[in-house]
Amino acid sequence: MSTTQGHIDIHPTVVLSVVRGPEYTVVALQGDLDLETAPALHEELLALMDSDHKTVVLDLAHLGFCDAAGLSALISASHRALARGVSMRLAAPRPRVAGVLAA
């Protein structure tokens, strides 16, 4: 079993940490997901989805804020993942972010 790991600075206020295992990809988001950062996140998520990894887990434990634009980017990426046969899961959102996701 091997994994690869890396960091992607998609914006000065958002960093993605990526860990790829043999069957999954875990993407940890750190920073704020908003109107300014959502498009870059969306593009990076689409780039990380491939046929070798059927599951993408978004670790939201260090995501401090998410607005409607961020939510829209997550929903759109989830729909594209499904179309590609990839399951996208959200994990460990902070209470403030969980409230936005639950609305």
C-alpha positions in Angstrom: 0.0 0.0 0.0 1.5 3.3 -1.0 0.3 6.9 -0.6 1.3 10.2 -2.0 1.0 13.5 -0.3 1.2 17.1 -1.3 0.0 20.7 -0.7 -1.7 22.9 -3.2 -2.0 26.6 -2.5 -5.1 27.4 -4.5 -5.4 30.9 -3.1 -3.5 32.9 -0.5 -6.3 32.1 2.0 -6.9 28.4 1.1 -4.5 25.5 1.1 -5.4 21.9 0.1 -3.4 19.0 1.6 -3.8 15.9 -0.6 -3.2 12.3 0.4 -3.7 9.7 -2.2 -4.0 6.1 -1.2 -4.5 3.1 -3.5 -8.3 3.5 -3.7 -9.0 6.9 -2.2 -8.0 10.5 -2.1 -8.3 12.6 1.1 -8.3 16.4 0.5 -7.9 18.5 3.7 -9.1 22.1 3.3 -7.6 24.8 5.4 -8.8 28.4 5.3 -12.1 30.0 4.1 -14.3 28.8 1.2 -16.0 31.8 -0.2 -16.9 33.7 -3.4 -13.2 34.5 -4.0 -11.8 31.0 -3.4 -14.6 28.7 -4.5 -13.8 28.6 -8.2 -10.2 27.6 -7.7 -11.3 24.8 -5.2 -13.9 23.5 -7.7 -11.2 23.3 -10.4 -8.7 21.5 -8.1 -11.3 19.0 -7.0 -12.2 18.1 -10.6 -8.5 17.7 -11.4 -8.1 15.3 -8.4 -11.0 13.0 -9.5 -9.8 10.2 -11.7 -10.9 6.6 -12.4 -8.2 5.1 -10.2 -9.7 6.7 -7.0 -13.3 5.9 -6.6 -13.6 7.9 -3.3 -12.7 11.4 -2.5 -13.0 12.5 1.1 -13.0 16.2 1.9 -11.6 16.8 5.4 -13.2 20.0 6.6 -11.8 20.1 10.1 -9.7 23.1 9.3 -12.1 25.0 7.1 -13.0 28.1 9.1 -15.8 29.5 6.9 -18.0 28.5 4.0 -20.5 30.7 2.2 -23.1 30.1 -0.5 -20.5 30.2 -3.2 -18.4 27.6 -1.4 -21.4 25.4 -0.9 -22.3 25.7 -4.6 -18.7 24.7 -5.5 -19.0 21.6 -3.3 -22.3 20.6 -4.7 -21.2 21.1 -8.3 -18.0 19.1 -7.6 -20.1 16.3 -6.0 -22.4 16.2 -9.1 -19.4 16.0 -11.4 -17.8 13.3 -9.2 -21.0 11.2 -9.4 -21.0 11.5 -13.2 -17.4 10.2 -13.3 -18.3 7.3 -10.9 -16.5 8.9 -8.0 -18.0 9.1 -4.5 -17.3 12.4 -2.7 -17.7 12.5 1.0 -17.4 15.4 3.5 -15.8 14.8 6.9 -15.3 16.6 10.2 -16.8 20.0 9.5 -16.6 22.6 12.3 -20.0 23.7 13.7 -20.1 26.9 11.7 -19.4 25.1 8.4 -21.7 22.2 9.4 -24.5 24.7 9.8 -24.1 26.0 6.3 -24.0 22.4 4.9 -27.1 21.4 6.8 -29.2 24.4 5.6 
